[in-house]
Amino acid sequence: MTAAAYRNTLLSLLCLTAGIVDVIGYLSLGHVFTANMTGNIVLFGLAIGKSLQVTVFNSLTALIGFICGVIISTLMVGKAENTLWPSAVTKALALEAFILFVFACLSFYSAFVPVYILITLLSISMGIQTIAAKKLGIAGISSTVLTGTLASFLEDLSGRLFFKKQKKTFLRDAVLRALAIILYCVGAIIVALAEPDFYDIIIWVPIVLIFGIMMTAKLKLSGEK
């Protein structure tokens, strides 16, 4: 595999982790999205309209946590040099993995831990991942914001179908966007098929994946321009 192929594969795996984390948050933390902020804002608006105070606070907590994660990640990777895989991205993912590790440990004692703390941890981690993935600059994929990814994929597909001059352009980007959407859905399906009692175990899957991503980036992409 080429260095670019490794990078694209690692980004796709980040989409898988986002799908897992998002559905764990939705099913176990009061029906709130911790990665998909578009859906979370919709839930926030619905909760306000229906006077559902618990849902309002849950959604607002996730939104604030995500914003904090974005700010933290921007400070870490914002000024990093534009290499194939900036070292700052690996550092940001390391912080994300640590936050997910804290969440995984606390989830064993969820009966004694305020749900707002758990929501905050997951949403911060997803905010960090969003900017770290975006820094890679691959087909506009951020690993958590799928509305834009889906729109871009359909734009590519339409161009290839209806405009001859575009039939051989952007093929790689279209494939990566489709893969991002598919893997996000796969992550969601993994959690949805599992019994609730196994959520505390499944949350370790993203941690292991991110650790593997960091190790692969270190071994295969370190120093690549």
Helices and strands as residue ranges (DSSP letters): H 3-28, H 37-49, H 53-77, H 87-107, H 115-135, H 146-162, G 164-166, H 171-193, G 196-198, H 199-202, H 204-216, I 217-221
